[in-house]
Every structure is written in structure tokens, then in C-alpha cells.
Amino acid sequence: MSALAALGRPLRLGFVGGAAPSMIGQVHRRGATLDNAFAVVAGALSRDAARGRAAAAEYGIAPDRAYATPEEMIAREAARPDGIEAVAIVTPNDLHHAQALAAIAAGLDVMLDKPMANSVAEAEDIARAAAARGVALGIAHAYSGYPMLREARALVAAGRIGALRMMQVEYFGSGLAARVEDAPDASRRWRLDPARSGPSLVLGDIGTHAHHLACFVAGEPFAAIGAEVGTLMPGRQVQDYAQARFRLAGGARGSMVLCQGAAGAENHILLRAFGAEGHLEWRHAAHNELRLAPLEGFPMILSRGHPGLSPAATRATRFRRTGHPEGLHEAFATLYLDLAEHAAARRLGIPPDPLSRDLPDATAGLQGMRFVEAVLRSSARDGAWESCAG
């Protein structure tokens, strides 16, 4: 029996951030509640207290539990017998550090939207605090919640493609293909402000996702990277393009291209892993499938929900062999299910389900920030190799 099943109820969750026009807040909410792992009961949804209170109804939060600030929510919920047990932090990047530390200090388990922070030093603070307090901490690298990416990780670990030799990762979006800086709402778009979005928008926003996918499937971290980072749009103050070559800790080589200004691209993500005996290919546009091509024999398309897949992929699947697709909300739900399992196990003093250990945790978040800073150092040195180690 899982720890969450043994607990016998959903955990009580509070939200920090997420009021409209935020899109990702509602994605987190749906993911948190899909499997009845969490119940959203409180929130400090906006720095604009009136807007936060207005948004509470959309989250199913009672008016008396819609708070003006995260600090007020944490303090007042701690005084309740039915107070929150965890928080989801979906605020701009520059707020993650202080808000995560406040939640951890209160003994709350945390789901933190990516990137973990805006610097390695801030990420190290969060990781140390979580370890010292013993709370569960998840980073919302939701693509790793897709069943067929968990299958890819399991296949690489099982040696199905032989020793890993090469990886390729692409992540393209078109959100910055036009000059959005000239739009009427530009002043309210915090991602366009480097002081808020961090040292590199493209690396923090989509680069950390691509980095995590490569590490997740490979089962090992980056060792070193050589990269170029810049802007495609003339006069832009934030970076929207990066390309890199990397080496994994086990010696495999890789390449990565990232772009937020790719006109017409619709969240295109591609990952390929090449081993000595075959390769795997996963595309976000067909995320319910995984192509396995052995060196000898016929290529195969593995599909979510079929028997014979790994326990990790099966656990992340809700429809079994029906032909009904699953999507991003289910991927988020898998991460929240992982977090809830760790949180329940902590409360019951029992080990969590081993399959929940695929949750992107503080180590993954910290590795992501080391990746960002290594890429920026490399780019400043005209692409020279830089270590990604701590």
C-alpha cells in the first residue's frame, strides 16, 4: 500500500500565486487535484490582494482563506486545526527563494515551479533548508510526468539501447517571435524584466526543462557544457536563443538547441537518446508514444497504456489501452502524486512508494541552476567548456 493510500485522505494545499492572467496556476491546480492527492483549501494568489481574493473562487477557496500575502497565509493556516500541509509556489522567478524558504521553515511540503531560483546560491539555500527540515520538495518539470518519458528512463536504465553514447534535445516556442516588448501589456510581463526572470530567460524558462529531460532519461547529470546564448530579436533585453554541446557524467556526448522566438513553433520538444545497441525518440507532439529503434531488428512504436511497459510508466498512466490520449494536466498530476506520496510517508514515518522517487527534487532543481550558470560562463568565453558540477 502506498503511503498516500495509508493516510486515507488528500493533503491540504495552499497556493502562492496563480491569479489570472497566470495560465500555469490553473494547470497546477488541476494537476494537484486530479488524483485526489491534494485538496486546494487556501491561497495568497496575487500581490494585488483584491485580485487574489477575486481569484479564490476559481480555485474553490473559501473567502476567509484567501490571504493578502504568503506570510499571512502561512501564519494563519498554522493556527488552524485543518491548516495547510503543503504549498504550490507559482510566482515569478525572483520570488521563489524567499517564498520557498518561508514555507519550508513552517514545515510545509513544497511544489515549486521551475526554475528553482534565480541563482545557484539561492537554489543551494532552498535545498539545504528542505534537507534540514525534512520536508518534501518538488520542482515542476512536468514533462517528466509523461508516461512514455518515464518509460524511456526505464529502458535506458535497463540497458535496452546499450551503453548511452549520444543525446539530442530541442525545445522551440514562438512566444517571443514577435516584438512583444511593444505590446500594450508589456510593462506587466515580468518575463521581459531580467531582474525578475533571471540571468537568462531562455535558459530559465525552457532550458531548465530541456536540461532536466536529458538528465532524467539518461539517469545521470551533465558534467560539462560549451554554449552560445543570445537574442534573435534586435534590441531585446532578455535572451531568447541558446545552443550547446554537452557531456554527461558517464561520458556520453550531446547537443541542445533552445529558442523562444521560433516563428510558428508550438511548444516543440524533441529528445533522442542513442546507445550502442539502438536509440529512443520522443516528441512532445506525440507524447503518448515512444519510438524504440534497435540496431538489429525492426523499429517499434511503444504506446502509453499497453501491457509490458515499465512499472514507472504504468503508474503514470490513467487510461489503459483505450486509445484515449492523456496530456499535460495528467503529467502535472503525476508529479503532484509523487509529492503527495513523499509528504504522506513523512507524516506516517514509513518509506514512500519507490516509484515516487522519479519526482524532480531539490537535486534536480539545483542541477538546473548549475546548468544555467555554466552555460552563461561558457557563452561569455566564446563557447569554451565549463563544468556543470557543484
N, C-alpha and C positions, 0 to 999 in steps of 0.2 A: 504494500500500500504506500502511495506517495505521502509525503508529509502534509501536503495541502488537503488530501482526502482525509487524513487523520485529524487535521484541525477541524474539518467539518463545516467550514463557513468561508466566505470571501473575506479578504483582508480589507481594512478601511483605508481608502486612499484620498489624499488631498492633492490638488493641482496648484502649481505655481506657474502663472502664465497660461496662455491658451485662449484668451478672449479674441473675438473677431477684430481685425481681419486675419488672425492666425489660422492657417489651414491645418498645421501639424498638431495643434492641440486636440482637435476633434478626432484625428487619426489615433492619437494616443488614447483618448477616452474610449473609443470603440475597441481598440486592441485590449485595453485593460479589463474591460467588462465582458468581452466576447465569451470567454470560457468560465465566467463566474469566479475568476481568480481574485478580482478586486471589486469593491463597490465604491464609487466616487461619492464622497459624503461632504467634502469641504473644498474650498478653493480661495486663493488670492489670485484672481485671474488676470488682473491688469494693474499697472501702476496708476492708471486712472481709476480711482475707486468706484466712481459711478458706473463706468463702463464694465468694470469687473462684476459689480452687483447685478447689472442687467444681463450679463452673460451667464450668471449662475443657473438660471432656469434651463438654458440649453444643455447644461451638464447634469441636470437633475439635482442640483444643490439647493437645500433649503435656505431661505433668506438669512436666517440667523447664523448660518455657517459660511456665508460669503464675506470674506475679510478684505480689509483695505491693503494689508501688507502681508508678506510671508511670515514676518516676525510675529504679527498679531495672530495669524492662524496657528503657528506652532505653539505659542504660549496659551492661547485659549483652548485649543484642542487638547493640550496636555492636562488641562484641568477637568476634562470631561471623562466619565467612565467609559464612554463609547468613542473616544477621540481617535484621530487618525493614527495608523500604524506605519504608513509609507507615504512618500510624496513622489509625484511626477513633475520634473522641472523642465519646462518647455519655453524658456525665456531666451532673449538674445544672449549671445556667447559671453559677453563681458560680465554677465550676472551669475554665470554658473558657479564660479568659485565660491563667492560669499554665500550664496543660497544653498549649495550642497553642504558646505561646512556647517551652516546653521541647522540643517535637517539632521545631519549625522550626529552633531553634538546633542540633539534631542533624542537620539536613539531610534530615529526613523530609518527604515529601508528606503532606497532611492533608485528611481529610474531617471537618468539624466540624458537629455537629448544631446546628440553629438554637435560639435566636438566637445570633449570632456571639459575643456577650459580654453583659455587663450594663450597659454604658455606651458612649457614643461614644468616650471616651478609651481604653477597653480595646480596642475594635474598631480604632481607629487604630493602637495598638501592634501588634496582630496583623498588620494589613495592611502596615505598614512593615517588620516583621520578615520577612514572607513575600517581599516585593519585594526586600529587601536580600539574602536568602539564595537567592532564585531558585527556591524550591520551589513546587509546585502546591498551591493551597488551594481546596477546595470547601466550600460551605455547603449543608446537606441540605434545600434547598427542593424536596422530591421531586416535588411536583405538576407542576413544570415539566419533569419527565421523561416525562409522559404524551404520547404521540404527537400527540393532537389539540390539545393546548395548544401544542406546537411548530408544528403546522400553523397555528393561529391567529396566532402570532407571525409566521410566514412570510407569511400572507395580508395582515396589516396592513402589513408591510414592503413587499409588492409592490403596495400600493395597491388591493387588491380591494374594500375598502369605502370608498375615497376618503379624504380627509383626516380624521383622527381628531377627533371633536368631544366625545364623552362616554363615560365608563366607569362601570359599576356593579359592585361586589364585595360579596358576602355570605359570611360564614363563621359557622355556628352549630354548637354542640355542646351536649350535655346533661350533661357530666361534673360540672358544678357546679350543676345544677338542684336537687339536694337539699342538705341541710346536711351535707356530707361532713366538716366540721370536728368533728362529734360521733361519727364512726365510730371503732371501736377502733384502727385503724391510722393515725389522723390525724397522730399525732406523727412518723410515719415518712414522711409525704407532703411531700417537700421543696417542691413547688409551692405549698403553703399558707403557706410562710415567705417573706415579701418579701425578707429578707436573702439568700435563696438563688435564688429565682425571678426577682428583679429588680424594677425600679421599677413594673412593671405586668404582672401575669400574663397578662391577656387580650391585651395588645399583643405581649409577647414570645412567647407560646405559639402564638397563631393569627393575631395581627395582622401579624406579620412575614411570614407565609405569604401573607396576602391582599395586602399591600403588594407583595411580590415578584411575585405573579401579575399584578397590574395593570402594573407596570413591565416585566415580561418580555414580555407580549403587546403592550403599547404600543411597546416598544423605546426607552423614554425614562424618566427619573426623575421623581419628584414635585418640583414647585417650591415649593408651599406647601400648608398644610393648616389647617383650622379644625375643632375637635373637642370632644366631651364624653366623658369617661371616668368610670366609677363602678362601683358594685356593685348588683346586683339583690337579693341575699340580705342581709337586715338583719344587721348586726353582723359581716359578713365583713371580714377584714383584707386580702384581695387583691382586685384589680379583676377583674370578670367580664363587663363590658359596655363597648362603645365605639361611637360613631357619628361619622362625619366627612364633610366635604366637602373635596375637594382639587382642585388644579390641576396638570396635568402641565407639564413644561418646554416642550412645544410649544404650550401654550395650551388643550388640551382640559380640560374640567371632569369631575369625578367625584364619586361618593358611595360610602360604605363603611359597613356595619353588621357588628359583631362581637359574639358572645355565647357564653359557655361555660355559661350557665345556661338555655338554651332547652330546656325540658322536651320530651322526645320527639324532638328533632333528632338525626340520626345523621350527624355529620360533613358537614353540608350546606354545599357550596361552590358558588357561582354567580358567573360572570363574564360580563358583557356589554360589548361594545365597539361603539359607534355611530360611523359615519363619514358623510361627505357623500353616499355612494352605497349605503349598506346597513349591516347590522350582523351581528355574530357573537355566538353564545351558547353557553357551555359549562357543563355541570353535572357535578359530581363523581359524582352518582348514575348518570349515563350517560356516563362519562368516555371511552368509546371512540367517541363521536360529537361532532360539532361542527355547529351549525346556522348556515348562511350564508343571510341574507335580503337580497337586493339590493333597492334602491329600485324598480327596474324588473325585472319577471320573477318567477319562482316561487322560493319558499324551497327550500333544499336541505339535506339531512342528509348531511354528509360522514362517512365511516366509516373507522376505522383499518384499514390493511392493503390498501386499494384502490389501483390504479394511478392516477397523476395527482396524488397528493399530493406535497408538497414533499420534497426530499431529507432535510430535518431530521426530518420525521415518519416517513419511510420508515426512516431509520437507527434510530429509537427503537422500531421495530415488530419483533416476533419471529414472530408468526403472520401470514401473508399470505393474506387473503381466504378464510379457513376458517370464519369465524363463531365461532371460539373467542375468548373475551374475554381481555384482559390486565388486570393490576391494579397495586396499589401496589408489590409486590415488583419488578415489571418497571420501574416508574418509578424506584425507587431504583437498580436495576441500570443504567439509562441514565446516571444521574449518576455512578455508580462507573466506568462505561465511559469517560465523558468525563474523569474524573480520571486514570484509568489511561493514557489517550492522552497527556495532558499530561505525566504522570510518565515515561512511556516516551520521549517526544520529548525531554525534558530529558536523559535519560541517553544518548540516541543523538546528541544535538546536531542534531536535524532538526526541521522545523516539524510541529506536530500537525495532525491532520485538522481542517480549518476547521469542520466540523460539531460538533466537540467544544467549540467556544467558546460554546455555549449553557449550559455549566456555570455555575451560580451561584457566583461567585467572591468574592474579598475586597471588591471594589467593591460587589457586591450585599449582602454582609453588613453593610458599613459604612453603606450607604444605609438598610438596615433599622433600624439603631440610631439613625440621624438621624431617621427616621420616628417611632420610639418617643418620643424626647425632644421632638420638635416637637409631637406630639400632647399630651403631658403639659403642655408650656408653654401650648399653646392652651387646654386644658381649665382650667388654673389661671387663665386670663384670660377665662373665660366664653365660650370658642369663638372668640376673636379669631384672625385669620390669623397663622400662624407660618411662617417659611422652613424648608424641608427641606434646603437647600443646606449644604455644608460651610463 
